[in-house]
Amino acid sequence: MKEELLRRILSSYKGRKRDLIPILQAVQANFGRLPEEAMLRIARFIGIPESEVYSVASFYTQFRLTPLGRKHVTACRGTACHIRGAPHILREIEKAIGIKEGEVTSDLEYSLETVACIGCCALAPCIRLNRDVYGEMTPEKVKELFPASDEGEQDVQ
Ligand code: FES
């Protein structure tokens, strides 16, 4: 973690309790996530238990405790997608990239999460890869989109 950067971020706040969310947002904007050491420093800076910082960070979906992969996959688990086979699509993606929902590959190539609705229900089942949405997904389309990585192949066996 870049100590100097964190110090600079903290120095622009007074350390009041109401600064917690803006500080978390600033740290995430600079580090891409909320590193554990940063949450400890934030807790000391504001004068609250680290558990309180952690519970706020884990409550809001805008905050991320783990880093994102270069290819971030979002699988929809909303009703329209569910009815049209989203659970099967999710399993195929997990098999192809070798990680489960909420995980990131060790080489940081892929991360995978699910959401309640991507907002393209007419194209269900949908997934998003970084900013691009792919609709009417099938297991074949999953294989095309995610050619098996070494890590994925190991887990498929
Ligand atoms: S339910 Fe999947 S896009 Fe809306």
py3Dmol code that shows the C-alpha trace and the ligand (Angstrom):
import py3Dmol

protein = """\
ATOM      1  CA  MET A   1       0.000   0.000   0.000  1.00  0.00           C
ATOM      2  CA  LYS A   2       1.287   3.451  -0.823  1.00  0.00           C
ATOM      3  CA  GLU A   3       1.732   5.054   2.584  1.00  0.00           C
ATOM      4  CA  GLU A   4       2.293   8.547   1.273  1.00  0.00           C
ATOM      5  CA  LEU A   5      -0.847   8.476  -0.834  1.00  0.00           C
ATOM      6  CA  LEU A   6      -2.952   7.317   2.107  1.00  0.00           C
ATOM      7  CA  ARG A   7      -1.430  10.009   4.335  1.00  0.00           C
ATOM      8  CA  ARG A   8      -2.295  12.653   1.736  1.00  0.00           C
ATOM      9  CA  ILE A   9      -5.891  11.409   1.472  1.00  0.00           C
ATOM     10  CA  LEU A  10      -6.352  11.424   5.253  1.00  0.00           C
ATOM     11  CA  SER A  11      -4.786  14.853   5.592  1.00  0.00           C
ATOM     12  CA  SER A  12      -7.596  16.396   3.584  1.00  0.00           C
ATOM     13  CA  TYR A  13     -10.147  15.336   6.239  1.00  0.00           C
ATOM     14  CA  LYS A  14     -10.606  16.369   9.837  1.00  0.00           C
ATOM     15  CA  GLY A  15     -11.137  12.858  11.165  1.00  0.00           C
ATOM     16  CA  ARG A  16     -14.787  13.309  12.149  1.00  0.00           C
ATOM     17  CA  LYS A  17     -17.094  10.340  12.123  1.00  0.00           C
ATOM     18  CA  ARG A  18     -19.052  11.805   9.220  1.00  0.00           C
ATOM     19  CA  ASP A  19     -15.844  11.738   7.156  1.00  0.00           C
ATOM     20  CA  LEU A  20     -15.857   7.941   7.140  1.00  0.00           C
ATOM     21  CA  ILE A  21     -17.753   7.358   3.883  1.00  0.00           C
ATOM     22  CA  PRO A  22     -16.008  10.152   1.926  1.00  0.00           C
ATOM     23  CA  ILE A  23     -12.633   8.804   3.106  1.00  0.00           C
ATOM     24  CA  LEU A  24     -13.566   5.261   2.083  1.00  0.00           C
ATOM     25  CA  GLN A  25     -14.644   6.587  -1.325  1.00  0.00           C
ATOM     26  CA  ALA A  26     -11.401   8.518  -1.767  1.00  0.00           C
ATOM     27  CA  VAL A  27      -9.261   5.536  -0.745  1.00  0.00           C
ATOM     28  CA  GLN A  28     -11.140   3.250  -3.108  1.00  0.00           C
ATOM     29  CA  ALA A  29     -10.855   5.748  -5.966  1.00  0.00           C
ATOM     30  CA  ASN A  30      -7.075   5.811  -5.485  1.00  0.00           C
ATOM     31  CA  PHE A  31      -6.373   2.173  -4.620  1.00  0.00           C
ATOM     32  CA  GLY A  32      -9.136   0.462  -6.629  1.00  0.00           C
ATOM     33  CA  ARG A  33     -10.357  -1.219  -3.414  1.00  0.00           C
ATOM     34  CA  LEU A  34     -10.156  -0.855   0.371  1.00  0.00           C
ATOM     35  CA  PRO A  35      -6.963  -2.527   1.564  1.00  0.00           C
ATOM     36  CA  GLU A  36      -7.088  -3.912   5.121  1.00  0.00           C
ATOM     37  CA  GLU A  37      -4.191  -1.748   6.301  1.00  0.00           C
ATOM     38  CA  ALA A  38      -6.014   1.322   5.010  1.00  0.00           C
ATOM     39  CA  MET A  39      -9.145   0.437   6.992  1.00  0.00           C
ATOM     40  CA  LEU A  40      -7.040   0.089  10.136  1.00  0.00           C
ATOM     41  CA  ARG A  41      -5.455   3.508   9.548  1.00  0.00           C
ATOM     42  CA  ILE A  42      -8.856   5.068   8.837  1.00  0.00           C
ATOM     43  CA  ALA A  43     -10.235   3.613  12.089  1.00  0.00           C
ATOM     44  CA  ARG A  44      -7.319   5.115  14.067  1.00  0.00           C
ATOM     45  CA  PHE A  45      -7.645   8.434  12.247  1.00  0.00           C
ATOM     46  CA  ILE A  46     -11.347   8.763  13.071  1.00  0.00           C
ATOM     47  CA  GLY A  47     -11.038   7.145  16.489  1.00  0.00           C
ATOM     48  CA  ILE A  48     -13.513   4.302  15.978  1.00  0.00           C
ATOM     49  CA  PRO A  49     -13.076   0.522  16.130  1.00  0.00           C
ATOM     50  CA  GLU A  50     -11.768  -1.139  12.966  1.00  0.00           C
ATOM     51  CA  SER A  51     -14.837  -3.388  13.054  1.00  0.00           C
ATOM     52  CA  GLU A  52     -17.026  -0.302  12.525  1.00  0.00           C
ATOM     53  CA  VAL A  53     -15.050   0.718   9.440  1.00  0.00           C
ATOM     54  CA  TYR A  54     -15.244  -2.839   8.155  1.00  0.00           C
ATOM     55  CA  SER A  55     -19.006  -3.115   8.707  1.00  0.00           C
ATOM     56  CA  VAL A  56     -19.635   0.141   6.788  1.00  0.00           C
ATOM     57  CA  ALA A  57     -17.280  -0.962   3.987  1.00  0.00           C
ATOM     58  CA  SER A  58     -18.951  -4.341   3.663  1.00  0.00           C
ATOM     59  CA  PHE A  59     -22.515  -2.967   3.951  1.00  0.00           C
ATOM     60  CA  TYR A  60     -22.369  -0.701   0.886  1.00  0.00           C
ATOM     61  CA  THR A  61     -22.035  -2.444  -2.462  1.00  0.00           C
ATOM     62  CA  GLN A  62     -20.055   0.534  -3.815  1.00  0.00           C
ATOM     63  CA  PHE A  63     -17.107  -0.562  -1.671  1.00  0.00           C
ATOM     64  CA  ARG A  64     -14.777  -3.310  -2.696  1.00  0.00           C
ATOM     65  CA  LEU A  65     -12.506  -5.195  -0.317  1.00  0.00           C
ATOM     66  CA  THR A  66     -10.889  -7.365  -2.986  1.00  0.00           C
ATOM     67  CA  PRO A  67      -9.301  -6.094  -6.203  1.00  0.00           C
ATOM     68  CA  LEU A  68     -11.091  -6.373  -9.538  1.00  0.00           C
ATOM     69  CA  GLY A  69      -9.663  -8.532 -12.299  1.00  0.00           C
ATOM     70  CA  ARG A  70      -8.628  -6.904 -15.573  1.00  0.00           C
ATOM     71  CA  LYS A  71     -11.700  -8.652 -16.974  1.00  0.00           C
ATOM     72  CA  HIS A  72     -14.512  -8.150 -14.512  1.00  0.00           C
ATOM     73  CA  VAL A  73     -17.484 -10.432 -15.119  1.00  0.00           C
ATOM     74  CA  THR A  74     -20.918  -9.597 -13.769  1.00  0.00           C
ATOM     75  CA  ALA A  75     -23.496 -12.361 -14.050  1.00  0.00           C
ATOM     76  CA  CYS A  76     -27.153 -11.433 -13.637  1.00  0.00           C
ATOM     77  CA  ARG A  77     -29.205 -13.432 -11.149  1.00  0.00           C
ATOM     78  CA  GLY A  78     -32.424 -11.416 -11.580  1.00  0.00           C
ATOM     79  CA  THR A  79     -35.789 -13.070 -12.138  1.00  0.00           C
ATOM     80  CA  ALA A  80     -35.899 -12.758 -15.939  1.00  0.00           C
ATOM     81  CA  CYS A  81     -32.376 -14.141 -16.262  1.00  0.00           C
ATOM     82  CA  HIS A  82     -32.992 -16.820 -13.641  1.00  0.00           C
ATOM     83  CA  ILE A  83     -36.028 -18.137 -15.509  1.00  0.00           C
ATOM     84  CA  ARG A  84     -34.007 -18.304 -18.708  1.00  0.00           C
ATOM     85  CA  GLY A  85     -31.129 -20.272 -17.249  1.00  0.00           C
ATOM     86  CA  ALA A  86     -28.859 -17.798 -15.422  1.00  0.00           C
ATOM     87  CA  PRO A  87     -27.744 -20.358 -12.784  1.00  0.00           C
ATOM     88  CA  HIS A  88     -26.512 -22.619 -15.572  1.00  0.00           C
ATOM     89  CA  ILE A  89     -24.713 -19.728 -17.276  1.00  0.00           C
ATOM     90  CA  LEU A  90     -23.054 -18.786 -13.977  1.00  0.00           C
ATOM     91  CA  ARG A  91     -21.818 -22.354 -13.490  1.00  0.00           C
ATOM     92  CA  GLU A  92     -20.407 -22.358 -17.034  1.00  0.00           C
ATOM     93  CA  ILE A  93     -18.576 -19.090 -16.396  1.00  0.00           C
ATOM     94  CA  GLU A  94     -17.181 -20.402 -13.098  1.00  0.00           C
ATOM     95  CA  LYS A  95     -15.938 -23.479 -14.920  1.00  0.00           C
ATOM     96  CA  ALA A  96     -14.410 -21.459 -17.766  1.00  0.00           C
ATOM     97  CA  ILE A  97     -12.491 -18.973 -15.613  1.00  0.00           C
ATOM     98  CA  GLY A  98     -11.873 -21.248 -12.635  1.00  0.00           C
ATOM     99  CA  ILE A  99     -13.254 -19.075  -9.828  1.00  0.00           C
ATOM    100  CA  LYS A 100     -16.500 -18.780  -7.895  1.00  0.00           C
ATOM    101  CA  GLU A 101     -18.731 -15.750  -7.476  1.00  0.00           C
ATOM    102  CA  GLY A 102     -16.984 -13.087  -5.371  1.00  0.00           C
ATOM    103  CA  GLU A 103     -13.487 -14.308  -6.238  1.00  0.00           C
ATOM    104  CA  VAL A 104     -10.629 -13.027  -8.351  1.00  0.00           C
ATOM    105  CA  THR A 105      -8.073 -15.201 -10.168  1.00  0.00           C
ATOM    106  CA  SER A 106      -4.585 -15.239  -8.660  1.00  0.00           C
ATOM    107  CA  ASP A 107      -3.173 -13.523 -11.756  1.00  0.00           C
ATOM    108  CA  LEU A 108      -5.888 -10.816 -11.447  1.00  0.00           C
ATOM    109  CA  GLU A 109      -7.057 -11.600 -14.977  1.00  0.00           C
ATOM    110  CA  TYR A 110     -10.692 -12.294 -14.007  1.00  0.00           C
ATOM    111  CA  SER A 111     -13.049 -11.377 -11.187  1.00  0.00           C
ATOM    112  CA  LEU A 112     -16.640 -12.549 -10.927  1.00  0.00           C
ATOM    113  CA  GLU A 113     -19.679 -11.170  -9.165  1.00  0.00           C
ATOM    114  CA  THR A 114     -23.446 -11.429  -9.507  1.00  0.00           C
ATOM    115  CA  VAL A 115     -26.026  -8.647  -9.468  1.00  0.00           C
ATOM    116  CA  ALA A 116     -29.800  -8.488  -9.051  1.00  0.00           C
ATOM    117  CA  CYS A 117     -30.412  -7.082 -12.555  1.00  0.00           C
ATOM    118  CA  ILE A 118     -28.161  -5.726 -15.270  1.00  0.00           C
ATOM    119  CA  GLY A 119     -31.067  -3.804 -16.765  1.00  0.00           C
ATOM    120  CA  CYS A 120     -31.434  -5.666 -20.075  1.00  0.00           C
ATOM    121  CA  CYS A 121     -34.100  -8.175 -19.036  1.00  0.00           C
ATOM    122  CA  ALA A 122     -35.448  -8.514 -22.599  1.00  0.00           C
ATOM    123  CA  LEU A 123     -32.110 -10.061 -23.550  1.00  0.00           C
ATOM    124  CA  ALA A 124     -32.050 -12.500 -20.621  1.00  0.00           C
ATOM    125  CA  PRO A 125     -29.950 -14.300 -19.634  1.00  0.00           C
ATOM    126  CA  CYS A 126     -27.363 -11.511 -19.570  1.00  0.00           C
ATOM    127  CA  ILE A 127     -23.859 -11.014 -18.350  1.00  0.00           C
ATOM    128  CA  ARG A 128     -21.513  -8.042 -18.419  1.00  0.00           C
ATOM    129  CA  LEU A 129     -17.821  -8.191 -19.205  1.00  0.00           C
ATOM    130  CA  ASN A 130     -16.260  -4.938 -18.031  1.00  0.00           C
ATOM    131  CA  ARG A 131     -18.628  -2.404 -19.653  1.00  0.00           C
ATOM    132  CA  ASP A 132     -20.055  -4.584 -22.408  1.00  0.00           C
ATOM    133  CA  VAL A 133     -23.355  -6.417 -21.967  1.00  0.00           C
ATOM    134  CA  TYR A 134     -23.881  -9.801 -23.624  1.00  0.00           C
ATOM    135  CA  GLY A 135     -27.462 -11.034 -23.914  1.00  0.00           C
ATOM    136  CA  GLU A 136     -29.198 -14.305 -24.729  1.00  0.00           C
ATOM    137  CA  MET A 137     -26.258 -16.166 -23.258  1.00  0.00           C
ATOM    138  CA  THR A 138     -25.796 -19.865 -23.892  1.00  0.00           C
ATOM    139  CA  PRO A 139     -23.083 -22.273 -22.679  1.00  0.00           C
ATOM    140  CA  GLU A 140     -21.574 -22.071 -26.183  1.00  0.00           C
ATOM    141  CA  LYS A 141     -21.372 -18.277 -26.024  1.00  0.00           C
ATOM    142  CA  VAL A 142     -19.720 -18.548 -22.595  1.00  0.00           C
ATOM    143  CA  LYS A 143     -17.030 -20.801 -24.073  1.00  0.00           C
ATOM    144  CA  GLU A 144     -16.427 -18.332 -26.912  1.00  0.00           C
ATOM    145  CA  LEU A 145     -16.189 -15.392 -24.544  1.00  0.00           C
ATOM    146  CA  PHE A 146     -13.946 -17.146 -22.018  1.00  0.00           C
ATOM    147  CA  PRO A 147     -11.475 -19.418 -23.752  1.00  0.00           C
ATOM    148  CA  ALA A 148     -10.301 -21.692 -20.894  1.00  0.00           C
ATOM    149  CA  SER A 149      -7.400 -20.153 -19.003  1.00  0.00           C
ATOM    150  CA  ASP A 150      -4.733 -22.350 -17.366  1.00  0.00           C
ATOM    151  CA  GLU A 151      -6.286 -21.617 -13.986  1.00  0.00           C
ATOM    152  CA  GLY A 152      -9.761 -22.446 -15.269  1.00  0.00           C
ATOM    153  CA  GLU A 153      -8.648 -25.693 -16.876  1.00  0.00           C
ATOM    154  CA  GLN A 154      -7.149 -26.899 -13.615  1.00  0.00           C
ATOM    155  CA  ASP A 155     -10.408 -26.456 -11.764  1.00  0.00           C
ATOM    156  CA  VAL A 156     -12.562 -28.020 -14.474  1.00  0.00           C
ATOM    157  CA  GLN A 157     -11.054 -31.502 -14.042  1.00  0.00           C
TER     158      GLN A 157
END
"""
ligand_1 = """\
4
FES
S -33.017 -9.862 -14.675
Fe -31.171 -10.091 -15.762
S -31.022 -8.258 -16.877
Fe -32.759 -7.985 -15.640
"""
view = py3Dmol.view(width=600, height=400)
view.addModel(protein, "pdb")
view.setStyle({"model": 0}, {"cartoon": {"style": "trace"}})
view.addModel(ligand_1, "xyz")
view.setStyle({"model": 1}, {"stick": {}})
view.zoomTo()
view.show()
